[in-house]
Amino acid sequence: MIQFGLDRLLADPALRRPLAGKRVALLAHPASVTRNLEHAIDALAALPDIQLSAAFGPQHGLRGDKQDNMVESSDYFDPQHGIPVFSLYGEVRRPTATMMDRFDVLLVDLQDLGCRIYTFITTLRYVLEAAAKHKKAVWVLDRPNPAGRPVEGTLLQPGWESFVGAGPMPMRHGMTMGELARWFIATLKLDVECSVITMTGWEPDAAPGYGWPVTERSWINPSPNAPNLSMARAYAGTVMLEGTTLSEGRGTTRPLELFGAPDIDARQVIAQMQAIAPKWLAGCRLRECWFEPTFHKHVGKLCNGVQIHVEDPTHYKHAAFRPWRLQALAFKAIRRVQRDYPLWRDFPYEYEHNRLAIDLINGSESLRQWVDDATARPGDLDAQAFADEREWEELREAFLLY
């Protein structure tokens, strides 16, 4: 039976003993729940040997108060537990000195999706840096990476760090939050007291979940548009849609599993994808679909699109599926079908105003340039990504805990 870090901490008084007499804060979000689906803040507050003094919420909030993307949350006072709840996605994204003064030990219990752009990773970096500066301890209560161990994508390049790019890792990093904490500390040379409460029984290569224990644990949305395991599997590719004029399915019931727009021919796009790089379509099934977003891009308009199916074990092959390449291929196919299609969306993205969102998402200009270059071939992108993927796999080995 799998046990997440939170459940181990709650069940074992010996694990909690170092917290005796310490002021404890919690950084959590809606998916920070126990096996019995009790939120971490409530479960910890019920323990007589834990003195909760503050809580923090990342993007979308501690309890989950913001539906759309890039909507800030405010600080508030929790009347049930009598503690302040500070937002790390509002007026500030790094904890202030005043916030840090509220605790001695910070428990980090965040469910990640295994993708570099997911902002909880950046928040983890920021709290580790603040803890080093203010001499506070951090405990990471580890959770599974639902996308599993596969690695894909180019490394973020120097100078491209942002709130969606916390460091030089590929898009699909294949690590847990506890492992990433160890990597951040080593890479940034942080002098910080950090402990990882590891999981027991996690088998990232085991079917049918390949990272997520589908037969043992309920799926709770870690953010509003992360409704299921299929989204988590596709996200390392479909997240790039945020930097385009195409809908990523926000405002539908299957966000970030599909893409489309009112003015594309999805059937032609799929045909071109199959013609350009059929090997990049392995491990999944593509299906033409129609959808009408109820909010966000193309709201109220009928969109022709493509859904990426990664549920059926007949079609989904975990080791073969490469979502980052698949989505890049979709962009390339649209360029071939409609050369002048206004693909790249120019707008303020995650506190950045001077660089294109697609470049921030990828950590460099290389993917966009590959898409826009009519002479560029699949092998060109493949070679660059393959070298970066091998480098990351070797580098991360020293930080893996499972």
N, C-alpha and C positions, 0 to 999 in steps of 0.2 A: 504493500500500500504506500502510495506517495504521501509525503508530508512536506508542505511548504514551510518556509522559514518562520512565518507568523505562527502557524500551528505548533511547531516545535517549541517556540518561545513560550507560548501560552501553556503548553502541557508540561514543561520541565522547569520546576523552580530553581534547579541548579544553574540552568542557562541564564535565568534572570538575576541570580544572586549579585553579580557585579553592578546591577542597577540600584541596589539598596541604598537609600539615602540620597539618590541623585534625582535631579529634576529631568524629566523625560519629555521630549517632544516627538511628534509623529508627522512624517511627510507621507501622505497617502492620497488615494483617489477612489472612485466608485468600485473598482475591482479589488480593492484591498479588503478582502473578506476572508473569513475562516472557512473551514470545510463545511460548517453549518450555516454559512452565508451571513454571519454576523460581521458588521463592519469592524475593522481593526480598532478604530477609536473607541467603540463601545466595549469591545472585548478586553482591551487593555485597561480601560477605565474601571472595569469591574474587578480587577485584580488588586488585592489589598497591599501588595508589595510594589506596585507601580505608582509613581507620583507624576501624573500627566500635568504638565505646566503650559503647553502650547501645542498647536498643530499647524501644519502647512498644507496648502493645496497647490498642485501644479496647474498647467493649462487645463481648462474645463472645471477646475474646482475640486475641493476635498470630497464633497458628496456628489458632484456632477451637476453643476448649475448652468452650464452654457452649452447650447446645442450646436451652433454653427462654429466654424473655424475662425481663429484669430479674434475672439471676443474675450475681453479681459474680465477678470473676477475681482471682487473687492474684499478687503479684510472684514471680518466680523467677529462677534463674540458668541461662543457656543453656550447657550443658556443651560443646556442639559449637563454639561461637564464643567462649566464655569471657567473656561480657558479661552484665550484669544486664538483665532484661526487666521493665519497670515497667507495672503495670496502671493505666489511667486510667478504669477502671470497677470500683472496689473501695473500699478505704478512702478514696481520694481520686479526684476526677474532674478536678482541675486539677493539673498537674505541680508538685511542691514545689521549694523552693530546692535541696535535696539532689539531686533528679533533674536539675534544670537544670544543676547543676555538673558533670555527667558528660559534657557535649558542648559543642562550639562551634557546630555546624550541625546542624539537625534536618531530615531528609528526611521529608516527609509523602507517603505513597503509599497513599491510601485510595480504594477504589471506592465511589462514592455511588450512590444510587438516584433522585436528583432530587427528593426530597421533604423538606420542612422538618423533619419530625419525626424523620428518620433521624439518630441521635445522633452519627454521625461528623462532621456539620456543626458541632454544638456543641463537640465535641472539637477541631476545627480552630480555632474561635474561642478556646477556652481556651488552646491552645498558642501562638497568636499573641499573646495578651495576656501570657502568661508570658514569651515571648521578648522582647517590648518591655520588660518590667520588668527582665529579667536581661541585656539587651543580647546576645541570641543571634540567630543568623540562621536563617531558615526557608526551605527550598526545597520547593515543592509540585510533585511529579511528577504531571502532570495525566493524567486518565483521562476517558473519555466519560461523559456523562450519558445512561444508557440510556433514559430517558423522553423525551429530546429537548428541543427548545426550547419547546413549548407551556407556557403559564402558566395556572394555575387556582387559585381559592380566594381567600378574604379575607385581608388582611394581619394578622399578629399585632399585637395592640394593646398600647400601653404598659402596663407592669405585669404582663403575661402571659408574660414571659420565663421559661424553664425549661430543663431539660436536653433537652426535646423542642421547644424554641422559642428558637433562638439569636438571633433578631432579627426585625425587621418585614418579613418576606417572606411571600408566599403559600404555600399548601401545595405546589403544584407550581411550582418556581421557574425551571426551564429553564436552569440554569447548571452549569458544571463546578466542581470543587473549586478549581481555580486561579483561576477568575473570582470565586468566592465569597470567596477569600482577599483579593483586591483590593478587593472590596466591604466586607468586614469592616474592613480597614485604614482605608479612607476613612470609613466610617460611625462607627467607634469612635475615629477620630483617633489611630491607633496609630503610634508612632515605632519602626518595626521594619524591619530589613533582610529583605526577602522577595523571592525570585525564583520565577518559575513556569517550569518546564521544560515547554514546551507540546508538544502532540501535533502530528504532521504527518499530513495526509490524512483528518482527521475531517470527515465530511459529515453533520451532524445531521438534515438534511431528506431524506436519500436512503433510498429503499426498498431492501430490505425491513425494515431494522432501525430506521430513523428515530431514530438516536441510538446504537444498539449495532451494531458491525460484524459482523453475524451470519455473513457468509461468510468472515471472516478470523480471528476470535478465539473461543476457547472461553469459555463462561460458567462462571465459578467463583462459588459462593455467597459474597457479601460478608458475609452473616450466615446462620445456619442455616436460617431460614425465608424466604430469598430464592433459590429454586431455579432460576429461569428468567426470561426476558425478559417473559413474560406477567405474572408477579407484579410486576415493576418497572413495567409499564405501568398496572396496576390499583392500585398501592400508595397513591397519593395520595388514593384514596377508601377503600380497604379498611382502611387503617391506623386509621381512625376506629372500626372494630369493636373495637379494644382498649379503648375507653371504654364498651363496651356489654356486656350479658349474652349477646349472640349470639356463637357461635363464629366466629372468622375462619379456621377450617381448620387451626389449629395442632394437631398430632397426626394430620394427614392428609398425603398426598403432594402436595397442591395448596394449601398455606397462602397466605392473603391473595389468593386468586383466587376464593374462595367464602365464603359466610356462611350461617348457619342456626342452628336450635335444635330441640329435640324438640317444642316447643309452638307452632310457627308453621306456617301453611299457605302454602308457597312459591308455589304456583300462584296463590293469591289475591293475594299480595304483588306478583307480577309483573304481574298484571292491573291492580292499582291503580296501579302505577308507569306503566304505559302510558296509563292514564286521566288521571292527574294532570299529567304533563309528558312526553309522548312524545318531544319534541325532545331531552330530556336522556339518552335511551337511544341516541343516534346513535353510530355508529362501532364497535359491538360486538354480540355476541349473548348473550342471557341464556337459561340453561337450568335447569329444575328438576332437582335432584339429591338424593341421600340419602348421608349419610356418618356414620361413627362415629369420633370423635376417640380416639386412643390415649393422649393426655395433654392437659392444659390444660382449658379450659372444656368441660363436658358430656362428660367422658371416659367412654367405654364406653357412651354413649347414642346411639341412632339419631336423627340430626338430619335434618329436612327443610330443604332450603336451595336457594340459587341460585348457580350458577357463572357467572362473567363470562368470556366467551371473546373473546380478542383476538389469536389466532394466525393464523387463516385470513384471507388477504388479501381474500377475498370479503366477510368481515364486518368486519374491522378497518380503520377509516379514521382515520389518525393525527391529522389536524387536527380531526376531528369528535368524537373520543372525549373525554369529560369525566368522569373517574372520581370526582372530588370531588362533583360534582352528582349523579351516578348513585347514589352511596352515601347521600347526604343524602336523595335521593328514596326510597330503600328504607326508610329510617327513617320518613319521612312516610307511606309506604304501610302500614307496620306499625301506625302510630298510627291510621290510618283503619280497618284491618281489626280491630285489637284496641286500643281506645282506652286502656285502662289497663295495657297490657303493660309490665312492669318493664324498660324498655329500658336505662336508664343505670346503669352499674356504679359503685358507690361503694366505692373501695378505694385504698390507697396506690399511687400511680403515679409511677414514675421520680423517687423522692425527694420527692414532693409528697404531703402528707397532708390538706390543708385545702380543696382545690378538686377538683371533679369532673374525672375523666380526660378526658371528652369535651371539656370547656372548655379544658383544657391543650393537648390535641391541636390544637384549632382556634385557639388563641390569643385566645379571647374566649368569651363566652356566647351569641353571636348565632346560631350554627347550632342549638344545642340549643333555644333559645327559638323559633326558626323551626319546628323539628320539632314542638314541643309546643303551639304556637299553632294551634288548629283553623281559625282565620280567615286565617292567613298563606298566601299564594299563592306559586307558583314565581317569579313576577315580582319579589316582594319580595326574595328571596335573590339572584336573578339581578342585580338592579340594584346591590345592595351589592357583590357579587363583581365584576361587570363594571367598576365604577369602580376598585376596588383592582387588578384585573388590568391595566388600562390604565396606572395610575400606576406599577406595578412594571415593566412593559415599557419605559416611558420612562426610569425610573431606572436599570435594569440596563444600558442600552445603552452607557454609558461604560465598563463593566467587561468587556464581552465580548471574547474573544480570537480567536474563530473566526467 
